[in-house]
């Protein structure tokens, strides 16, 4: 990893802000979109860029804002990668979010988030905290192949259960569903059952399939050659150089997904889930005629 002094830490405006404390990732997921060339990485993806002044930048930014809102992190780089065990920059930023009365929406695949569950609990009691966890396959052996350097699905479900016990709302990202790998009814139903037991608020699903762009396509196809011989050729024949690669089982899987969520009152459209993530409790907004962002 290498350290930089960033010029800013928050993106967005008004009702929801995003931040990325790190750039790159060490989880090694074979399908990672963040590897795409369009994101302009000038260093190896596993050589994590650490924004060492992130806490100071965040404190300066939140101190100047009179309108409280949600602060999201994890959209591009997981805030609980291996380096967080030592650096604890995510924890420092959560402490600042709590200090200034903002909310937190954290997206991760890692059980390292449990090292901050005390802070998440306190933020949720003071304003709002939402934990987002990615689940792709219920098969533990398959999980170790497609997401090799992070805890497996079973452990992530345990994290969701611990959040449930604390009353911290959760959202699951059901993405991606890889054609001919994890796009089965058995896998989908097992994940949905886990979500039901964990009482998740919503499940984000942009469809049954994945997207590939220059950069992550090559990395994904190399992984297919190593772990699923012959599958790359099938992909190329069926999808060519397409950006969107829908599962041939999309219609049936989406029907199961939508019907299950509707029956159990689980938010299941991206718009509904993202609206919940961005919604800050009105009683904490502290609005005035002179509020500025």
C-alpha positions, 0 to 999 in steps of 0.5 A, a space after each residue: 500500500 502507499 499513502 497520499 494526502 487527498 484534496 477532498 473526501 466527500 462526493 455528492 451534495 445535499 441529502 447524501 454524501 459518499 466517501 472512499 478512504 481507500 482506492 483499490 482492493 485486496 479481496 481478489 473478487 474475480 468479477 470486480 468492476 472497480 478494476 475497469 480502466 474507466 476508473 483511471 487507476 495509475 497504480 496496481 489494483 492491489 497496491 492500496 492507495 490510502 488517503 491518510 488525511 481522510 479523517 481530518 478532511 471529513 472532520 473539516 467537511 462535516 464541521 461546516 455543514 449545518 444540514 445533517 445527512 447520510 455518509 456512505 462508504 464502500 461503493 468503490 473500495 471496501 472500507 474493511 480491507 486487510 489494511 483497516 485492521 492496522 490503520 483503522 481509518 474507517 473507525 476514525 471516520 465513523 467516530 467523526 460521523 458520530 461526533 457531528 450527528 450524521 448517519 452512516 451507510 457502509 457497504 462491505 464483504 468483510 466481517 472486520 466490520 464487527 470490530 466497529 459494531 460498538 460505533 455502528 450501534 451508537 450511530 444508529 441510536 443517535 441518528 441512523 446506520 445501515 450496514 450493506 453486505 454483498 452475498 453472491 453464492 451460498 456455496 462456501 467452496 465456490 465463494 472461496 473461488 470467486 471471492 478468495 481473500 475475504 470471509 465467506 458467505 456463512 460468516 457474512 450472514 453471521 454479521 447480518 445476524 449480529 446487526 439484527 440483534 443490535 437493531 441495525 438495519 441491513 441491506 444485501 447486495 445480490 450482485 453479481 449473479 454469474 452466468 453458468 456459475 451461481 445462477 441457480 434457483 438453489 443458490 438464489 433461494 438459499 440466499 433469500 432464506 438467509 436474508 429472511 432470517 436476518 430480517 434484512 430491510 432490502 435486497 439490491 439486485 440490478 438483474 441476474 447477470 454481471 457487467 464486464 468492461 475493459 480491465 475487469 473483463 480480462 481479469 475475469 476471463 483469466 479467472 475463468 480459465 483457471 477455475 472453470 476451463 472452457 467457460 470463457 469460450 462459452 461466454 465469448 460465443 454467447 456474449 461477445 464483447 457486451 457490457 451486460 451479460 444476463 443469465 439465461 435463467 434471468 426470467 425465472 430467477 427474477 420472478 422468484 426474487 420479486 415474489 419472495 420479497 413482495 410476500 415478505 415486505 422486503 424492499 427489492 428495487 434498487 430505487 427503493 433500497 437506495 432511497 432508504 439508504 439516503 433517507 436521514 431521520 427528519 427529527 435529526 435534520 435540524 433544518 433552518 431557513 439558512 441551512 447550507 450544504 
